[in-house]
Amino acid sequence: MAGERISQSICGRWWAGGHPRAIRVIRVIRESPRVHTLILDARIEAQPGQFVMAWLPGYEEKPFSLAEADPVTLTVARVGPFSTALHALQPGDRVWIRGPLGRGFTIEGQRILLIGGGYGVAPLAFLAREAIARGVEVTALTAARRAEDVLYADRFRDLGASVVVATEDGSAGERGQAPEVAARLLSSGVYDALYGCGPEGMLEGLRALAATFGIPAQLSYEAYMRCGIGLCGSCEREGVVLCLEGPVLRFG
């Protein structure tokens, strides 16, 4: 029976993700020297924190968190050949998308702290919009190595969130890494929950902070995902298949 339930879950997610479909790029935003945002001519029903698999001819599919679902918006850091190809796309070009996939964030509490490291802020902006629409007070901490790498600060402000910027070299906002600045914010005792997306070291720091301050945490983990539906096991982490049971995991 357990195996049957797993099979049914996988099949359900397969059909929810569907087959890749070609979608035209309608706008490209240069967020920083190495990060572009692609706005696509499509909308999907999705939760903040879910992801899609993106594909171009000649490349393998790769997972990308949704920065928005209506329209479908992907924020892409240039780290290899496929992301470089995505950066070369212009309005009118096509990219193939399959999804939404995975488990996203669940909004809980009336005052929440969102913490994004680098381009990990992308799904948190989607979350901020949903939370603020429900009357939740949102503080967004966007952290990066230096000023030119800070992302989405204005976007969070436009949504109505309180914004804190942190850089490791102190060139913008507060000096320090995300967990350090988050600890100061959490010490105020006003937050009901924290949410994070970014490098794994940062997420482990946030997980420890949540335990220290006694609040729940929802953290979105990156992983190498090949199938996106729990079949290949490439994204297994500590017994959890992230594409199926994540990428958002809840602690506390």
C-alpha positions in Angstrom: 0.0 0.0 0.0 2.8 2.4 0.8 4.4 1.8 -2.6 1.0 2.3 -4.2 0.5 5.6 -2.5 4.0 6.8 -3.6 3.2 5.7 -7.2 0.0 7.6 -7.2 1.7 10.7 -5.8 4.4 10.5 -8.4 1.8 10.1 -11.2 -0.2 13.0 -9.9 2.8 15.2 -10.0 3.8 14.0 -13.4 0.4 15.0 -14.9 0.4 18.2 -12.9 3.8 19.1 -14.4 2.6 17.9 -17.9 4.8 17.9 -20.9 7.2 20.8 -21.7 5.5 23.6 -23.6 7.2 26.3 -25.6 6.6 29.8 -24.1 7.8 33.1 -25.6 9.9 35.6 -23.7 8.1 38.9 -23.5 10.6 40.9 -21.3 14.2 40.5 -20.0 15.3 42.4 -16.9 19.0 42.7 -16.1 19.0 42.5 -12.3 22.8 42.5 -11.9 25.9 41.7 -14.0 25.2 37.9 -13.6 21.5 37.7 -13.0 18.7 38.2 -15.5 14.9 37.9 -15.0 12.8 36.4 -17.8 9.2 37.2 -18.0 7.2 34.7 -20.1 4.0 34.9 -22.0 2.1 32.4 -19.8 0.5 32.0 -16.4 0.2 28.9 -14.2 -1.5 28.0 -11.0 1.3 27.6 -8.5 2.4 28.2 -4.9 5.3 30.4 -3.9 8.3 28.1 -3.5 7.3 25.7 -6.3 9.6 25.3 -9.3 9.5 24.6 -13.0 11.8 22.6 -15.3 13.2 24.7 -18.1 14.7 23.4 -21.4 16.3 24.7 -24.5 17.2 22.5 -27.6 20.6 21.0 -27.1 20.6 21.2 -23.3 19.3 19.2 -20.4 16.3 20.4 -18.4 17.1 22.5 -15.3 15.0 23.5 -12.3 14.2 27.1 -11.6 12.1 28.6 -8.7 9.1 30.6 -9.8 9.6 34.3 -9.1 6.0 34.8 -10.2 3.3 32.6 -11.7 1.2 35.2 -13.5 3.0 35.8 -15.7 5.6 33.0 -15.3 8.8 34.7 -14.2 12.2 33.1 -13.7 15.3 34.8 -12.2 18.4 33.2 -13.6 22.0 33.4 -12.4 24.6 32.8 -15.0 26.6 29.8 -13.7 27.1 27.5 -16.6 26.3 26.8 -20.3 22.6 26.5 -19.9 22.1 29.6 -17.8 24.3 31.4 -20.2 22.0 30.3 -23.1 19.0 31.6 -21.1 20.7 34.9 -20.6 21.1 35.2 -24.4 17.3 35.0 -24.9 15.5 38.1 -26.2 11.8 39.0 -26.3 10.2 36.8 -28.9 12.5 33.8 -28.3 11.1 30.6 -26.8 11.9 28.5 -23.8 10.3 25.2 -22.9 8.7 24.9 -19.4 7.3 22.0 -17.4 5.6 22.5 -14.1 4.7 23.6 -11.5 6.5 21.0 -9.4 7.4 20.3 -5.8 6.0 21.6 -2.5 6.0 25.3 -1.9 5.7 27.6 1.1 2.7 27.7 3.5 1.9 31.1 4.9 1.6 31.0 8.7 1.5 33.8 11.3 0.9 37.5 11.1 4.5 38.8 11.1 7.0 36.9 9.1 10.7 37.3 8.2 11.9 36.4 4.7 15.6 35.9 4.2 17.1 35.5 0.7 20.7 34.9 -0.1 21.7 36.1 -3.6 19.2 35.0 -6.3 17.5 33.0 -3.6 15.3 36.0 -3.1 13.3 35.1 -6.2 10.6 32.8 -4.7 10.5 35.0 -1.6 9.1 37.9 -3.7 6.3 35.7 -4.9 5.7 34.7 -1.3 5.8 38.3 -0.1 3.1 39.3 -2.6 0.8 36.4 -1.5 1.4 37.1 2.2 0.8 40.8 2.0 -2.4 40.2 0.1 -3.6 38.3 3.1 -2.8 41.1 5.5 0.5 39.6 6.8 3.3 41.9 7.8 6.4 41.0 5.9 10.0 41.9 6.5 12.4 40.9 3.7 16.1 40.6 4.3 18.0 40.5 1.0 21.7 39.5 1.4 24.6 39.4 -0.9 28.4 39.6 -1.1 28.5 43.1 -2.3 26.2 46.0 -3.4 26.1 45.1 -7.1 24.8 41.6 -6.2 21.8 42.8 -4.0 18.6 41.7 -5.7 14.9 42.6 -5.4 15.2 45.2 -2.7 13.0 47.7 -4.7 10.6 44.9 -5.7 10.0 44.0 -2.0 9.4 47.7 -1.2 7.0 48.0 -4.1 5.0 45.1 -2.7 4.7 46.8 0.7 7.3 44.8 2.7 9.8 46.3 5.1 13.3 45.8 3.6 16.7 45.1 5.2 19.8 44.9 3.0 22.9 43.1 4.1 26.3 42.7 2.3 29.3 40.8 3.4 31.7 43.7 2.5 29.4 46.4 4.0 29.1 48.1 0.6 25.3 48.3 0.9 23.0 48.1 4.0 24.3 46.3 7.1 27.6 44.6 7.1 27.4 40.8 7.7 26.1 37.5 6.4 22.4 36.7 6.3 22.3 34.6 9.6 24.0 37.4 11.5 21.6 40.1 10.5 18.7 37.7 10.8 19.7 37.0 14.4 19.4 40.7 15.2 16.0 40.9 13.6 14.7 37.8 15.4 15.9 39.1 18.8 13.1 41.7 18.6 10.7 38.8 19.3 8.1 40.1 16.9 8.2 37.4 14.2 5.9 34.3 14.1 7.9 32.4 11.4 10.9 32.7 9.1 11.3 31.7 5.5 14.6 31.3 3.6 16.1 30.5 0.3 19.7 30.6 -0.7 23.0 28.7 -0.2 22.8 25.6 2.0 25.2 27.0 4.6 23.0 30.0 5.0 19.9 27.8 5.3 21.5 25.7 8.0 22.3 28.8 9.9 18.7 29.9 9.7 17.5 26.5 10.8 19.6 26.8 13.9 18.3 30.4 14.5 14.7 29.2 14.3 15.4 26.5 16.9 17.2 29.1 19.2 14.3 31.6 19.0 11.6 28.9 19.1 9.8 29.8 15.8 9.0 27.6 12.8 11.1 27.8 9.7 10.4 27.0 6.1 13.5 26.7 4.0 13.9 26.1 0.2 16.8 23.9 -0.7 18.6 23.8 -4.0 19.6 20.4 -5.5 20.5 18.8 -8.8 17.2 17.7 -10.2 17.0 15.7 -13.4 13.4 14.4 -13.5 11.5 16.8 -11.2 9.0 14.1 -10.2 10.8 11.9 -7.7 11.9 9.1 -10.0 15.6 9.5 -10.5 16.7 10.2 -6.9 19.3 12.7 -8.0 18.0 15.3 -5.6 17.9 13.1 -2.5 19.1 14.9 0.7 19.1 13.1 4.1 16.4 10.7 2.9 14.2 13.4 1.4 13.6 13.6 -2.3 13.6 17.4 -2.7 11.8 17.6 -6.0 8.9 15.6 -4.6 8.9 16.4 -0.8 10.5 19.8 -1.2 12.1 22.0 -2.2 10.6 23.7 0.8 11.1 21.8 4.0 9.5 22.8 7.3 11.4 22.8 10.7 9.9 23.4 14.1 
